[in-house]
Amino acid sequence: MLDLQLRALAYHGAPVLRDVSVQLAHGETLALVGPSGIGKSSLLRVIAGLHTHFDGTYHLRGTCAMVFQEPTLLPWRSVSKNISLTTGASDEDVEDALRDVGLAGRGADFPGQLSLGQQRRLALARAFAVKPDLLLLDEPFVSLDPDLIEEMMTLFTRLRAAHGVATILVTHVEDEAKRLAHRIVTLGGQPATIVSDVQNDGAYFQLSASGVTSSRS
């Protein structure tokens, strides 16, 4: 569903990425890892279509939604409007999206009335309301405490199973990559390129839409 052949990406003349090739199948989850500042978020923004000035080719079959490091919500609009205004979702679809992330009954509230964890749930609900074929997550669990990270990973896994969405997850936490991803791609060097692209043979779980948990090792 995704085929990116990126020969070079530079900012203000400074090279950031080179010779990066990314392919993704329907329903597959890929974790993108590497040191801070290596270019993971830049690569994600290329895939999202936010960076268009690069040397290479890009093909995506389907629609794409992105969840940024910060929730990037509209503080002057209600929780429900944060979904409907940005996605065009119907009132019924908005209610379903909020219920799916544990925010049922909070539609009339404003983002400032939500905790950081709830704001991240809202950002995830907004992304899934697009009904994307590809979901891009840029360190979606950063700044959360361990219990909330656990809740958010479980929530994401359940939503991924229910929607059958392909995902690219940027993270600097090895355990998150091993738990959530089918493949782990590591960036390194300067300018950055792919130094490894491996199937995840470590233990991880997948939560089906029915809530049944399975594991593989």
C-alpha positions in Angstrom: 0.0 0.0 0.0 3.0 2.3 0.6 6.1 2.6 -1.5 8.6 5.4 -0.8 11.9 5.7 -2.5 13.6 8.8 -1.0 17.0 9.6 -2.4 17.6 12.7 -0.4 15.9 15.2 1.9 17.6 18.4 3.1 16.7 21.4 5.3 18.2 24.8 4.3 20.9 22.9 2.4 21.8 20.5 5.2 21.2 16.9 4.3 18.9 15.0 6.7 18.0 11.7 4.9 19.4 9.8 2.0 18.6 6.5 0.2 15.6 5.6 2.4 13.3 3.0 1.0 10.1 2.1 2.9 7.4 -0.3 1.8 4.3 -1.2 3.9 1.6 -3.8 3.4 -2.0 -3.5 4.4 -2.5 -4.1 8.1 1.2 -4.1 8.9 2.7 -2.0 11.7 6.2 -0.7 11.3 8.2 0.9 14.1 10.7 3.6 13.1 13.5 3.9 15.7 16.8 5.7 16.1 18.6 8.4 18.1 16.8 11.7 18.8 17.2 14.1 16.0 18.2 11.5 13.4 15.2 12.3 11.1 12.4 9.9 12.2 9.8 12.7 12.4 11.1 14.2 9.1 10.5 10.8 7.4 7.1 10.5 8.9 6.2 14.0 7.6 7.3 13.0 4.1 5.0 10.0 4.2 2.2 12.2 5.5 2.7 14.6 2.6 3.7 17.5 4.8 7.2 17.6 3.3 7.0 17.7 -0.5 10.5 19.0 -1.4 12.5 15.9 -1.5 14.3 13.9 -4.2 12.5 10.6 -4.7 9.2 9.0 -5.5 6.2 8.3 -3.3 3.0 6.2 -3.8 0.3 5.6 -1.2 -2.8 3.6 -2.0 -5.5 4.9 0.2 -5.9 7.6 2.9 -3.6 8.7 5.6 -4.0 10.2 9.1 -1.4 11.4 11.5 -1.1 11.8 15.3 1.6 14.2 16.3 3.8 14.3 19.4 1.6 17.0 20.8 -2.2 16.5 20.5 -2.6 19.6 18.3 -6.2 20.2 19.3 -8.4 23.3 18.7 -8.6 24.7 22.2 -11.5 27.0 21.3 -13.7 24.2 20.0 -15.5 21.4 21.9 -14.2 17.9 22.0 -16.8 16.8 19.4 -16.0 19.7 17.1 -12.3 18.9 17.3 -13.3 15.7 15.4 -16.2 16.8 13.2 -14.6 20.1 11.9 -11.3 18.5 10.9 -12.6 15.2 9.5 -16.2 15.9 8.3 -17.4 13.0 10.5 -21.2 12.8 11.3 -22.5 13.3 14.8 -23.0 9.6 15.1 -19.5 8.8 13.9 -18.1 11.4 16.4 -20.0 9.7 19.3 -18.7 6.3 18.2 -15.1 7.6 18.0 -15.3 9.1 21.5 -16.8 6.0 22.9 -14.1 3.9 21.3 -11.4 5.8 23.1 -13.2 6.1 26.5 -14.4 9.7 26.1 -18.1 9.0 25.9 -20.1 11.9 27.3 -17.2 14.4 27.0 -18.2 15.8 23.6 -19.4 19.2 25.0 -16.2 19.7 27.0 -13.2 21.6 25.7 -9.6 20.3 25.3 -8.4 22.4 28.3 -10.8 20.4 30.5 -9.1 17.1 29.6 -6.0 15.6 31.1 -2.9 15.0 28.8 -3.8 11.3 28.5 -7.4 12.2 27.5 -6.2 14.7 25.0 -4.0 12.0 23.4 -7.1 9.8 23.3 -9.0 12.6 21.5 -6.2 12.9 19.0 -6.3 9.2 18.4 -10.1 9.3 18.0 -9.8 12.1 15.5 -7.3 10.2 13.4 -9.4 7.0 13.3 -12.5 9.1 12.5 -10.8 9.7 9.1 -11.1 6.0 8.5 -7.5 5.9 7.3 -5.8 3.1 5.4 -2.5 4.3 6.9 -2.0 5.7 10.4 1.1 7.7 11.3 2.0 8.0 15.0 4.8 10.3 16.0 5.8 9.3 19.6 2.2 9.2 20.7 3.0 8.0 24.3 5.7 10.6 25.1 5.3 12.4 28.5 2.8 9.9 29.9 3.4 8.0 33.0 3.9 4.2 32.8 0.3 3.3 33.6 -1.1 5.6 31.0 1.4 4.3 28.4 0.1 0.8 29.1 -3.5 2.0 28.7 -2.7 3.8 25.5 -0.8 0.9 23.9 -3.7 -1.4 24.7 -6.2 1.1 23.3 -4.2 1.5 20.1 -3.8 -2.2 19.6 -7.6 -2.7 20.0 -8.4 0.1 17.6 -5.8 -1.2 15.1 -7.5 -4.7 15.1 -11.0 -3.2 14.8 -10.1 -1.0 11.8 -7.4 -3.1 10.2 -5.2 -0.1 9.6 -1.6 -0.1 8.6 0.6 1.9 11.0 4.0 3.6 11.1 5.0 4.3 14.7 7.9 6.6 15.6 9.3 5.8 19.0 12.6 6.0 20.9 11.4 3.3 23.3 12.5 -0.2 22.4 9.8 -1.9 24.4 7.1 0.0 22.5 8.5 -1.1 19.2 8.8 -4.7 20.2 5.4 -4.8 21.7 3.5 -3.1 18.9 5.3 -3.6 15.6 5.6 -6.4 13.0 8.8 -4.8 11.7 11.4 -2.5 13.2 13.3 -0.1 11.0 16.3 1.7 12.4 17.7 5.0 11.1 21.4 5.9 11.6 24.2 7.9 10.2 24.5 11.5 8.9 22.7 12.0 6.7 20.4 9.3 8.1 19.7 6.1 6.2 18.2 2.8 7.1 20.7 0.7 8.9 18.4 -2.2 9.7 14.9 -3.4 8.7 14.0 -6.6 10.6 10.9 -8.6 11.4 10.0 -8.4 15.1 10.6 -11.9 16.5 10.4 -10.7 20.1 7.3 -11.2 22.2 4.4 -8.8 21.5 0.7 -9.0 21.8 -2.2 -8.3 19.4 -5.6 -7.5 20.8 -8.4 -8.4 18.5 -11.6 -6.4 18.1 -13.3 -9.0 20.4 -10.8 -8.2 23.1 -9.0 -11.6 23.0 -5.3 -11.2 23.6 -2.7 -13.4 21.9 1.1 -13.4 22.0 4.0 -14.6 20.0 7.6 -15.2 20.8 
